[in-house]
Amino acid sequence: MITTGPLWTDQATALVAIAALIMSAASLFFSWKRHALAHDQERRRRPALVPDYLEGYYSTGETTSERTYHIRIAVRNTSDSANAVARIELGISYRLIDGTTVAARIPAAEIQRENDFSVPRLIEAHETVAGWCRFVIDTRF
């Protein structure tokens, strides 16, 4: 017996194949969304400390040849995990007449007052801490 039309099994197979294609496309879409969400969560866990300059001034010693820079800073932790400030330095760079660039890194002076920024300092997730930093420079040089 020869049939000229498609059998019901051929039609059922085509229908199942189309349903499988739709399901795999939906699965691909949702897995891509889950991957993007996991990537964003991992990005928020990366250390991300943001320093902000609040105010500052300098003073000179009456009997010494020192200049002290007083700088009030705030440090924001924008990540989802705790982080810490381990070191504070004042970076100064300038260019000489001949084009040479000179850079200096001055470490913060020891803490003298209660509102000075102490290091190392733990900063919890999404927390901001502020304080004064002092940098002493000998101007004899």
GIFEN-V740462 format. One record per residue. SS is DSSP state (A for helix, B for strand, O for the rest). OMEGA is omega in whole degrees, 0 to 359 (none if undefined). Layout:
ss = [SS | SS]
omega = [OMEGA | OMEGA]
//
This chain:
ss = [O | O | O | O | O | O | O | A | A | A | A | A | A | A | A | A | A | A | A | A | A | A | A | A | A | A | A | A | A | A | A | A | A | A | A | A | A | A | A | A | A | A | A | A | A | O | O | O | B | B | B | B | B | B | B | B | B | B | B | B | O | O | O | O | O | B | B | B | B | B | B | B | B | B | B | B | B | O | O | O | O | O | B | B | B | O | O | O | B | B | B | B | B | B | B | O | O | O | O | O | B | B | B | B | B | B | B | O | O | O | O | O | O | O | O | B | O | O | O | O | B | B | B | O | O | O | O | B | B | B | B | B | B | B | B | B | B | B | O | O | O]
omega = [182 | 178 | 182 | 181 | 179 | 178 | 179 | 178 | 177 | 179 | 179 | 178 | 179 | 179 | 178 | 179 | 178 | 178 | 178 | 178 | 179 | 180 | 180 | 177 | 178 | 178 | 178 | 180 | 182 | 177 | 176 | 178 | 178 | 178 | 179 | 178 | 178 | 178 | 178 | 178 | 179 | 179 | 179 | 178 | 180 | 178 | 181 | 177 | 182 | 178 | 178 | 174 | 180 | 178 | 179 | 176 | 176 | 177 | 179 | 178 | 181 | 182 | 181 | 178 | 180 | 172 | 182 | 176 | 178 | 183 | 177 | 182 | 170 | 178 | 180 | 173 | 184 | 182 | 180 | 179 | 180 | 180 | 182 | 172 | 183 | 185 | 175 | 179 | 173 | 179 | 178 | 176 | 179 | 183 | 177 | 181 | 181 | 178 | 179 | 177 | 179 | 181 | 177 | 177 | 184 | 179 | 179 | 179 | 180 | 181 | 178 | 183 | 183 | 183 | 174 | 180 | 182 | 176 | 355 | 183 | 178 | 176 | 181 | 180 | 177 | 179 | 175 | 176 | 182 | 177 | 180 | 173 | 178 | 179 | 184 | 181 | 176 | 186 | 178 | 185 | none]
//
